[in-house]
Amino acid sequence: MPKYFVCSIGEPGEGYDDENLCRCIKDKGYRLNLGCTQRGPIEDIQTGDILILKYKDELIGYGRVTDKVQKEQETPANQGWGFIVPVTLWITGSRVPKYGIQVAQLSGSPYDAVKEVQRSFALEKIEDIGFPF
């Protein structure tokens, strides 16, 4: 059975969230900066798990993981965004309020960029976004 993770694109107001959203879409995967100190369980993500993208204060899409987490060296091309979790594609639809993440989070800090969440919460949000698996 897959695990479910909410993955934050960036910290609202820091000015890099739009760029990272474009990076995630272009690369067909979730990107996280190597310098992020509150990563959460990114390295626990496995093939077949489901990622839900959090952009600003909304959940905007989801995708099924196709391969293990990759950690690239920092290069001018990736500008430090060296963690990548590849997905088949991002499925988008309605934007859904992020309400309930902290209650559904299974462990870690509420400030983690990646949060493992309860299956029931994830499935509800996926259905609200639209086009569920």
C-alpha positions as CSV (number, residue, x, y, z in Angstrom):
1,M,0.0,0.0,0.0
2,P,1.4,3.4,-0.9
3,K,2.3,6.1,1.6
4,Y,1.1,9.6,1.1
5,F,3.2,12.8,1.4
6,V,2.4,16.5,1.2
7,C,5.4,18.3,-0.4
8,S,5.8,22.0,-0.1
9,I,7.0,23.9,-3.1
10,G,8.5,26.6,-1.0
11,E,8.0,29.0,1.9
12,P,5.4,31.6,1.0
13,G,6.8,35.1,0.7
14,E,10.4,34.0,0.1
15,G,10.3,34.6,-3.6
16,Y,11.4,31.2,-4.9
17,D,8.1,29.3,-4.8
18,D,7.0,30.3,-8.4
19,E,10.4,29.2,-9.8
20,N,10.4,25.9,-7.9
21,L,6.8,25.2,-9.1
22,C,8.0,25.6,-12.7
23,R,11.0,23.4,-11.9
24,C,8.8,20.7,-10.5
25,I,6.5,20.7,-13.5
26,K,9.3,20.8,-16.1
27,D,11.3,18.0,-14.3
28,K,8.2,15.8,-13.7
29,G,9.1,15.5,-10.0
30,Y,9.2,17.2,-6.6
31,R,12.3,19.4,-6.2
32,L,13.8,20.3,-2.8
33,N,16.8,22.4,-2.1
34,L,19.9,20.7,-0.7
35,G,20.2,23.4,1.9
36,C,16.8,22.9,3.4
37,T,17.2,22.1,7.1
38,Q,13.6,21.0,7.7
39,R,13.3,18.4,5.0
40,G,11.1,15.9,6.7
41,P,11.0,12.3,5.5
42,I,11.9,12.9,1.9
43,E,14.3,10.0,1.9
44,D,11.6,7.6,3.1
45,I,9.6,8.1,-0.2
46,Q,9.5,5.0,-2.3
47,T,8.3,4.0,-5.8
48,G,4.5,3.9,-5.9
49,D,4.0,6.4,-3.1
50,I,1.8,9.5,-3.8
51,L,3.0,13.1,-3.5
52,I,0.6,16.0,-3.1
53,L,2.0,19.4,-4.0
54,K,1.4,22.3,-1.6
55,Y,1.9,25.7,-3.3
56,K,1.4,28.7,-1.0
57,D,-1.7,27.8,1.1
58,E,-3.3,25.4,-1.3
59,L,-2.9,21.8,-2.5
60,I,-2.6,22.0,-6.3
61,G,-1.8,18.6,-7.7
62,Y,-0.6,15.1,-7.1
63,G,1.5,12.4,-8.7
64,R,2.7,8.8,-8.3
65,V,6.4,8.3,-7.5
66,T,8.2,6.4,-10.3
67,D,11.7,6.0,-8.8
68,K,13.6,6.4,-5.6
69,V,14.6,9.8,-4.3
70,Q,17.7,11.1,-6.2
71,K,20.2,13.5,-4.7
72,E,22.3,15.4,-7.3
73,Q,25.4,17.4,-6.6
74,E,24.8,21.2,-6.7
75,T,25.4,22.5,-10.2
76,P,24.7,25.8,-12.0
77,A,21.8,24.0,-13.8
78,N,20.0,22.9,-10.6
79,Q,21.0,25.9,-8.5
80,G,21.0,23.8,-5.4
81,W,17.7,22.1,-6.0
82,G,19.4,18.7,-5.9
83,F,16.8,16.5,-4.3
84,I,14.3,15.2,-6.9
85,V,11.5,12.7,-6.5
86,P,10.3,11.7,-10.0
87,V,6.6,11.2,-10.7
88,T,4.7,9.9,-13.7
89,L,3.1,13.3,-14.2
90,W,1.4,15.9,-12.0
91,I,-2.4,15.7,-12.1
92,T,-3.9,19.1,-11.4
93,G,-7.5,20.3,-11.2
94,S,-9.1,22.4,-8.5
95,R,-7.0,24.2,-5.9
96,V,-7.8,22.9,-2.4
97,P,-7.2,24.6,0.9
98,K,-4.4,23.0,2.9
99,Y,-6.6,22.9,6.0
100,G,-6.0,19.7,8.1
101,I,-2.4,18.9,7.3
102,Q,-1.1,19.2,10.8
103,V,-3.8,16.9,12.2
104,A,-3.2,14.4,9.4
105,Q,0.6,14.5,9.7
106,L,2.0,11.2,11.0
107,S,5.3,12.4,12.5
108,G,7.9,15.2,12.4
109,S,7.6,18.9,12.6
110,P,4.7,21.0,11.2
111,Y,7.5,23.1,9.5
112,D,8.9,20.1,7.5
113,A,8.9,20.6,3.7
114,V,7.8,17.0,3.3
115,K,5.1,15.5,5.5
116,E,3.8,12.0,5.6
117,V,0.0,12.2,6.0
118,Q,-2.8,9.8,6.8
119,R,-4.2,8.0,3.8
120,S,-7.8,9.1,4.5
121,F,-6.7,12.8,4.5
122,A,-4.7,12.3,1.2
123,L,-7.5,10.6,-0.6
124,E,-10.0,13.2,0.4
125,K,-7.7,16.0,-0.9
126,I,-7.0,14.1,-4.1
127,E,-10.7,13.7,-4.8
128,D,-11.2,17.4,-4.1
129,I,-8.4,18.3,-6.6
130,G,-10.1,16.0,-9.1
131,F,-9.3,13.1,-11.4
132,P,-8.5,10.6,-8.6
133,F,-6.6,7.4,-9.4
